[in-house]
């Protein structure tokens, strides 16, 4: 399988794993969403909030 946006996908997944590693399980989706927005800002990953 070839990823069209391999670098971007790697960066996004890295941010997701970092948030989960820091937060752990058991939170509501909204908590993870806000945390991921913060992580995206720290990594300069552009995004649009839900």
URHU-V374710 format. One record per residue. N is the residue number from 1. PHI is phi in degrees with one decimal (999 if undefined). Layout:
n=N phi=PHI
n=N phi=PHI
//
This chain:
n=1 phi=999
n=2 phi=-110.4
n=3 phi=-90.0
n=4 phi=-70.5
n=5 phi=-113.5
n=6 phi=-61.4
n=7 phi=-62.1
n=8 phi=-64.6
n=9 phi=-61.7
n=10 phi=-61.5
n=11 phi=-65.5
n=12 phi=-64.9
n=13 phi=-63.8
n=14 phi=-60.2
n=15 phi=-64.8
n=16 phi=-62.0
n=17 phi=-65.5
n=18 phi=-63.5
n=19 phi=-61.3
n=20 phi=-65.7
n=21 phi=-63.0
n=22 phi=-77.0
n=23 phi=-87.0
n=24 phi=78.8
n=25 phi=-82.9
n=26 phi=104.5
n=27 phi=-93.6
n=28 phi=-71.9
n=29 phi=-55.3
n=30 phi=-60.5
n=31 phi=-67.8
n=32 phi=-65.7
n=33 phi=-62.0
n=34 phi=-64.8
n=35 phi=-64.6
n=36 phi=-68.0
n=37 phi=-61.0
n=38 phi=-63.2
n=39 phi=-64.0
n=40 phi=-61.3
n=41 phi=-62.5
n=42 phi=-62.0
n=43 phi=-95.6
n=44 phi=56.2
n=45 phi=-98.2
n=46 phi=-68.0
n=47 phi=-159.5
n=48 phi=-116.1
n=49 phi=-67.5
n=50 phi=-59.9
//
